[in-house]
Amino acid sequence: MLLFCGALFNVVCGLLLATSFAFSWIDICLLFKLSCTAVVLYLMRQFEHRDAVFFYINLGLTRRRMLATVLAADFLVWALMITIIVIAQ
C-alpha cells in the first residue's frame, strides 16, 4: 500500500516538475511527500490487521525492517526521478 501511494505521488510530482520546472517546486514536493508519507503510515498503522503481521515475523522480518526497506526504496526512486528531471532541464 505504501509503495503504491508513493509511486502515485512520484508520478504526479514528476509530471509537475517536468511540465513547469522551478527549483522551488522541489522543496514543495519534498514537504508534500513527507507529509503524505506520514499520513499513509498513520492510516496503515490504524487499519492494520493484528494477526497478518505474524506471518512476516515468523519469516524473520520485523516491522521496522520492512518499513525501512519500503521507505528507503520509495525515497530513492523519488530522488533519482528528481535528479534526472533537474539534469534534463
C-alpha positions in Angstrom: 0.0 0.0 0.0 2.8 2.4 0.9 4.7 1.7 -2.3 1.5 2.2 -4.4 0.8 5.6 -2.8 4.5 6.6 -3.0 4.6 5.6 -6.7 1.5 7.5 -7.4 2.9 10.6 -5.7 6.2 10.2 -7.6 4.4 10.2 -10.9 2.4 13.3 -10.1 5.4 15.1 -8.8 7.5 14.1 -11.8 4.8 15.3 -14.2 4.5 18.6 -12.3 8.3 19.2 -12.4 8.7 18.1 -16.0 5.9 20.4 -17.3 6.7 23.5 -15.3 10.2 23.3 -13.8 11.2 25.6 -11.0 13.7 24.8 -8.1 11.1 26.0 -5.6 8.8 23.1 -6.7 11.4 20.6 -5.5 11.1 21.9 -1.9 7.3 21.9 -2.1 7.3 18.3 -3.5 9.6 17.1 -0.7 7.5 18.6 2.1 4.3 17.3 0.5 5.9 13.8 0.1 7.0 13.7 3.7 3.5 14.8 4.9 1.7 12.4 2.6 4.0 9.5 3.7 3.3 10.3 7.4 -0.4 10.3 6.8 -0.3 7.0 4.9 1.9 5.4 7.6 -0.5 6.5 10.3 -3.5 5.2 8.4 -1.8 1.9 7.7 -1.0 1.5 11.4 -4.5 2.2 12.4 -6.2 -0.2 10.0 -3.6 -3.0 10.2 -4.8 -6.4 10.9 -3.0 -7.6 14.0 -2.6 -11.2 13.0 -1.4 -10.6 9.5 2.0 -9.3 10.7 2.9 -12.6 12.4 3.5 -14.3 9.1 6.3 -11.9 8.4 7.7 -12.0 11.9 7.9 -15.8 11.6 9.9 -15.3 8.4 12.4 -13.3 10.4 11.3 -9.9 9.2 10.5 -7.2 11.7 8.0 -4.4 11.1 10.8 -1.8 11.3 13.0 -3.6 8.8 10.1 -3.9 6.3 9.1 -0.3 6.8 12.6 1.0 6.5 13.2 -1.0 3.3 10.0 0.3 1.7 10.6 3.9 2.7 14.2 3.8 1.5 13.2 2.3 -1.9 10.4 4.9 -2.2 12.6 7.9 -1.4 15.5 6.6 -3.5 13.2 6.4 -6.6 11.9 9.9 -5.8 15.4 11.3 -5.5 16.6 9.6 -8.7 13.5 10.9 -10.6 14.1 14.5 -9.3 17.8 14.2 -10.2 17.0 13.1 -13.8 14.5 15.9 -14.2 16.9 18.5 -12.9 19.7 17.3 -15.2 17.3 17.2 -18.2 16.2 20.8 -17.6 
